[in-house]
Amino acid sequence: MAFQLVDQWSGSKIIATISEEVLPCTPGKTKCIGPDLYGCNELGQWVLVERNAAKCVAKPFQWLWVGIAAAALGGLILLAPKEKKA
């Protein structure tokens, strides 16, 4: 069985569907579902706390290290000695 999370402000828009294994939750706990932060209320239900929460959105600088590593690896490949044809 799956549960649907509904935005508490609009009350009608389904914003996520989660499986039964995720529920119930421990009151006070929080978790990210995509970029949104959800909190567990006193009834053991996940409710939307903040849309596009800074805690849930990937930081741009994290990808900087991936780019640097890829550029370094590419440079090593280009600078590697090539075999000469006779």
TIKOLTI-723136 format. One record per residue: x, y, z of N, C-alpha, C, O in turn; residue number from 0. Coordinates in steps of 0.1 Angstrom, whole numbers, plus 5000, padded with zeros to 4 digits. Example, Ala and Ser with C-alpha at 12.3 -4.5 7.8 and 13.67 -1.06 7.14 Angstrom:
BEGIN
+------+------+------+------+------+------+------+------+------+------+------+------+-----+
:   nX :   nY :   nZ :  caX :  caY :  caZ :   cX :   cY :   cZ :   oX :   oY :   oZ :   k :
+------+------+------+------+------+------+------+------+------+------+------+------+-----+
: 5132 : 4943 : 5078 : 5123 : 4955 : 5078 : 5132 : 4967 : 5078 : 5142 : 4967 : 5085 :   0 :
: 5128 : 4978 : 5071 : 5137 : 4989 : 5071 : 5129 : 5000 : 5079 : 5134 : 5011 : 5080 :   1 :
+------+------+------+------+------+------+------+------+------+------+------+------+-----+
END
This chain:
BEGIN
+------+------+------+------+------+------+------+------+------+------+------+------+-----+
:   nX :   nY :   nZ :  caX :  caY :  caZ :   cX :   cY :   cZ :   oX :   oY :   oZ :   k :
+------+------+------+------+------+------+------+------+------+------+------+------+-----+
: 5008 : 4988 : 5000 : 5000 : 5000 : 5000 : 5009 : 5012 : 5000 : 5019 : 5013 : 5007 :   0 :
: 5005 : 5023 : 4993 : 5013 : 5035 : 4992 : 5004 : 5047 : 4998 : 4992 : 5047 : 4997 :   1 :
: 5011 : 5056 : 5003 : 5005 : 5068 : 5009 : 5009 : 5080 : 5000 : 5020 : 5081 : 4994 :   2 :
: 5000 : 5090 : 4999 : 5003 : 5102 : 4991 : 5004 : 5114 : 5001 : 4996 : 5116 : 5010 :   3 :
: 5015 : 5121 : 4999 : 5017 : 5133 : 5007 : 5010 : 5145 : 5000 : 5012 : 5147 : 4988 :   4 :
: 5002 : 5152 : 5007 : 4995 : 5164 : 5002 : 5000 : 5176 : 5008 : 5002 : 5177 : 5020 :   5 :
: 5002 : 5187 : 5000 : 5006 : 5200 : 5005 : 4996 : 5205 : 5015 : 4984 : 5206 : 5011 :   6 :
: 5000 : 5208 : 5027 : 4990 : 5212 : 5037 : 4984 : 5226 : 5034 : 4974 : 5229 : 5040 :   7 :
: 4990 : 5234 : 5025 : 4985 : 5247 : 5022 : 4974 : 5246 : 5011 : 4964 : 5253 : 5012 :   8 :
: 4977 : 5238 : 5001 : 4967 : 5238 : 4990 : 4957 : 5227 : 4993 : 4945 : 5228 : 4989 :   9 :
: 4961 : 5216 : 5000 : 4952 : 5205 : 5003 : 4948 : 5196 : 4992 : 4942 : 5186 : 4994 :  10 :
: 4952 : 5199 : 4980 : 4947 : 5191 : 4969 : 4958 : 5185 : 4960 : 4957 : 5175 : 4954 :  11 :
: 4969 : 5192 : 4959 : 4980 : 5188 : 4950 : 4988 : 5177 : 4956 : 4993 : 5179 : 4967 :  12 :
: 4989 : 5166 : 4949 : 4997 : 5155 : 4954 : 5012 : 5158 : 4951 : 5015 : 5159 : 4939 :  13 :
: 5020 : 5159 : 4961 : 5034 : 5162 : 4959 : 5044 : 5151 : 4959 : 5055 : 5152 : 4954 :  14 :
: 5039 : 5140 : 4965 : 5048 : 5128 : 4965 : 5040 : 5116 : 4969 : 5030 : 5117 : 4976 :  15 :
: 5044 : 5104 : 4965 : 5038 : 5092 : 4969 : 5049 : 5083 : 4975 : 5060 : 5081 : 4970 :  16 :
: 5046 : 5079 : 4987 : 5056 : 5071 : 4994 : 5050 : 5057 : 4998 : 5038 : 5056 : 5000 :  17 :
: 5059 : 5048 : 5000 : 5055 : 5034 : 5003 : 5052 : 5033 : 5018 : 5056 : 5041 : 5026 :  18 :
: 5045 : 5022 : 5022 : 5041 : 5020 : 5036 : 5054 : 5018 : 5045 : 5053 : 5021 : 5057 :  19 :
: 5065 : 5013 : 5039 : 5077 : 5011 : 5047 : 5082 : 5024 : 5053 : 5088 : 5024 : 5064 :  20 :
: 5079 : 5035 : 5047 : 5084 : 5048 : 5052 : 5076 : 5053 : 5064 : 5081 : 5060 : 5073 :  21 :
: 5063 : 5049 : 5065 : 5055 : 5053 : 5076 : 5053 : 5041 : 5086 : 5055 : 5030 : 5082 :  22 :
: 5050 : 5043 : 5098 : 5049 : 5056 : 5105 : 5063 : 5062 : 5108 : 5073 : 5054 : 5107 :  23 :
: 5063 : 5074 : 5112 : 5076 : 5080 : 5115 : 5077 : 5084 : 5130 : 5067 : 5083 : 5137 :  24 :
: 5089 : 5087 : 5135 : 5091 : 5091 : 5149 : 5089 : 5106 : 5150 : 5096 : 5114 : 5143 :  25 :
: 5079 : 5111 : 5158 : 5077 : 5125 : 5159 : 5090 : 5133 : 5162 : 5098 : 5129 : 5170 :  26 :
: 5091 : 5144 : 5155 : 5103 : 5153 : 5156 : 5114 : 5150 : 5146 : 5123 : 5159 : 5144 :  27 :
: 5114 : 5139 : 5139 : 5124 : 5136 : 5129 : 5121 : 5143 : 5116 : 5109 : 5147 : 5114 :  28 :
: 5131 : 5146 : 5109 : 5129 : 5153 : 5096 : 5136 : 5144 : 5085 : 5145 : 5137 : 5088 :  29 :
: 5132 : 5146 : 5072 : 5139 : 5140 : 5061 : 5136 : 5148 : 5049 : 5126 : 5155 : 5048 :  30 :
: 5145 : 5146 : 5039 : 5143 : 5153 : 5026 : 5137 : 5143 : 5016 : 5141 : 5132 : 5016 :  31 :
: 5127 : 5148 : 5009 : 5121 : 5141 : 4998 : 5123 : 5150 : 4986 : 5116 : 5160 : 4985 :  32 :
: 5133 : 5147 : 4978 : 5137 : 5157 : 4967 : 5142 : 5169 : 4974 : 5150 : 5168 : 4983 :  33 :
: 5138 : 5181 : 4969 : 5144 : 5193 : 4975 : 5136 : 5198 : 4987 : 5139 : 5208 : 4993 :  34 :
: 5125 : 5191 : 4991 : 5116 : 5196 : 5001 : 5119 : 5188 : 5015 : 5123 : 5177 : 5015 :  35 :
: 5118 : 5196 : 5026 : 5120 : 5191 : 5039 : 5107 : 5187 : 5045 : 5098 : 5195 : 5046 :  36 :
: 5106 : 5175 : 5050 : 5094 : 5170 : 5057 : 5097 : 5167 : 5072 : 5109 : 5163 : 5075 :  37 :
: 5088 : 5169 : 5080 : 5089 : 5166 : 5094 : 5078 : 5157 : 5099 : 5067 : 5156 : 5093 :  38 :
: 5081 : 5149 : 5109 : 5071 : 5140 : 5114 : 5064 : 5147 : 5126 : 5069 : 5151 : 5135 :  39 :
: 5050 : 5147 : 5124 : 5042 : 5154 : 5134 : 5039 : 5144 : 5146 : 5044 : 5133 : 5146 :  40 :
: 5032 : 5149 : 5156 : 5029 : 5141 : 5167 : 5020 : 5129 : 5165 : 5019 : 5120 : 5173 :  41 :
: 5014 : 5128 : 5153 : 5005 : 5117 : 5149 : 5013 : 5106 : 5141 : 5008 : 5096 : 5137 :  42 :
: 5026 : 5109 : 5139 : 5035 : 5100 : 5132 : 5033 : 5101 : 5117 : 5034 : 5091 : 5109 :  43 :
: 5029 : 5113 : 5112 : 5027 : 5115 : 5098 : 5037 : 5125 : 5093 : 5041 : 5135 : 5099 :  44 :
: 5042 : 5123 : 5080 : 5052 : 5132 : 5074 : 5044 : 5144 : 5069 : 5034 : 5142 : 5061 :  45 :
: 5048 : 5156 : 5072 : 5042 : 5168 : 5067 : 5053 : 5177 : 5061 : 5064 : 5177 : 5066 :  46 :
: 5049 : 5185 : 5051 : 5058 : 5194 : 5045 : 5062 : 5205 : 5054 : 5053 : 5212 : 5060 :  47 :
: 5075 : 5207 : 5057 : 5080 : 5218 : 5065 : 5084 : 5230 : 5057 : 5081 : 5241 : 5060 :  48 :
: 5092 : 5227 : 5047 : 5098 : 5238 : 5039 : 5101 : 5233 : 5024 : 5107 : 5222 : 5022 :  49 :
: 5096 : 5241 : 5015 : 5099 : 5238 : 5001 : 5113 : 5243 : 4997 : 5117 : 5253 : 5002 :  50 :
: 5120 : 5235 : 4989 : 5134 : 5239 : 4985 : 5142 : 5243 : 4996 : 5149 : 5253 : 4996 :  51 :
: 5142 : 5234 : 5006 : 5150 : 5237 : 5018 : 5165 : 5236 : 5015 : 5170 : 5227 : 5008 :  52 :
: 5173 : 5246 : 5021 : 5187 : 5246 : 5019 : 5194 : 5233 : 5023 : 5203 : 5228 : 5017 :  53 :
: 5188 : 5227 : 5033 : 5194 : 5214 : 5038 : 5192 : 5203 : 5028 : 5200 : 5193 : 5028 :  54 :
: 5182 : 5204 : 5019 : 5179 : 5193 : 5010 : 5184 : 5195 : 4996 : 5184 : 5186 : 4988 :  55 :
: 5188 : 5207 : 4993 : 5193 : 5211 : 4979 : 5208 : 5209 : 4978 : 5215 : 5213 : 4987 :  56 :
: 5212 : 5202 : 4968 : 5227 : 5199 : 4966 : 5234 : 5213 : 4965 : 5229 : 5222 : 4958 :  57 :
: 5245 : 5214 : 4972 : 5253 : 5226 : 4971 : 5261 : 5226 : 4958 : 5267 : 5216 : 4954 :  58 :
: 5261 : 5238 : 4951 : 5268 : 5239 : 4938 : 5283 : 5235 : 4939 : 5289 : 5229 : 4930 :  59 :
: 5290 : 5239 : 4950 : 5304 : 5237 : 4951 : 5308 : 5222 : 4952 : 5319 : 5218 : 4950 :  60 :
: 5298 : 5214 : 4956 : 5301 : 5199 : 4957 : 5304 : 5194 : 4943 : 5312 : 5185 : 4941 :  61 :
: 5298 : 5199 : 4932 : 5301 : 5195 : 4919 : 5314 : 5201 : 4913 : 5319 : 5196 : 4904 :  62 :
: 5319 : 5211 : 4920 : 5331 : 5217 : 4916 : 5343 : 5207 : 4916 : 5351 : 5206 : 4907 :  63 :
: 5343 : 5199 : 4927 : 5354 : 5189 : 4929 : 5353 : 5178 : 4918 : 5363 : 5173 : 4914 :  64 :
: 5341 : 5175 : 4914 : 5339 : 5165 : 4903 : 5345 : 5171 : 4890 : 5352 : 5163 : 4883 :  65 :
: 5342 : 5183 : 4887 : 5347 : 5190 : 4875 : 5362 : 5190 : 4876 : 5369 : 5188 : 4865 :  66 :
: 5368 : 5194 : 4887 : 5383 : 5195 : 4888 : 5389 : 5181 : 4886 : 5399 : 5180 : 4879 :  67 :
: 5383 : 5171 : 4892 : 5389 : 5157 : 4890 : 5388 : 5153 : 4876 : 5397 : 5147 : 4871 :  68 :
: 5377 : 5156 : 4869 : 5375 : 5152 : 4855 : 5385 : 5159 : 4846 : 5391 : 5153 : 4837 :  69 :
: 5387 : 5172 : 4849 : 5397 : 5180 : 4841 : 5411 : 5175 : 4843 : 5419 : 5174 : 4834 :  70 :
: 5415 : 5171 : 4855 : 5428 : 5166 : 4858 : 5430 : 5153 : 4851 : 5441 : 5150 : 4846 :  71 :
: 5420 : 5144 : 4852 : 5421 : 5131 : 4845 : 5423 : 5133 : 4830 : 5431 : 5126 : 4824 :  72 :
: 5415 : 5142 : 4825 : 5415 : 5144 : 4810 : 5429 : 5150 : 4806 : 5434 : 5146 : 4796 :  73 :
: 5435 : 5158 : 4814 : 5448 : 5164 : 4812 : 5459 : 5153 : 4812 : 5468 : 5153 : 4804 :  74 :
: 5458 : 5144 : 4822 : 5467 : 5133 : 4822 : 5467 : 5124 : 4810 : 5477 : 5119 : 4805 :  75 :
: 5455 : 5122 : 4805 : 5453 : 5113 : 4793 : 5459 : 5120 : 4781 : 5466 : 5114 : 4773 :  76 :
: 5457 : 5133 : 4780 : 5462 : 5140 : 4768 : 5477 : 5142 : 4769 : 5484 : 5142 : 4758 :  77 :
: 5483 : 5142 : 4781 : 5497 : 5144 : 4782 : 5505 : 5131 : 4782 : 5517 : 5131 : 4782 :  78 :
: 5498 : 5120 : 4783 : 5505 : 5107 : 4783 : 5513 : 5105 : 4770 : 5508 : 5109 : 4760 :  79 :
: 5524 : 5099 : 4771 : 5532 : 5096 : 4759 : 5525 : 5087 : 4750 : 5519 : 5077 : 4754 :  80 :
: 5526 : 5090 : 4737 : 5520 : 5083 : 4727 : 5530 : 5074 : 4720 : 5542 : 5077 : 4720 :  81 :
: 5526 : 5062 : 4715 : 5535 : 5054 : 4708 : 5537 : 5059 : 4694 : 5528 : 5063 : 4687 :  82 :
: 5550 : 5060 : 4690 : 5553 : 5065 : 4676 : 5552 : 5054 : 4666 : 5556 : 5042 : 4669 :  83 :
: 5547 : 5057 : 4654 : 5546 : 5047 : 4644 : 5559 : 5047 : 4636 : 5564 : 5058 : 4634 :  84 :
: 5563 : 5035 : 4632 : 5576 : 5034 : 4624 : 5574 : 5038 : 4610 : 5584 : 5037 : 4602 :  85 :
+------+------+------+------+------+------+------+------+------+------+------+------+-----+
END
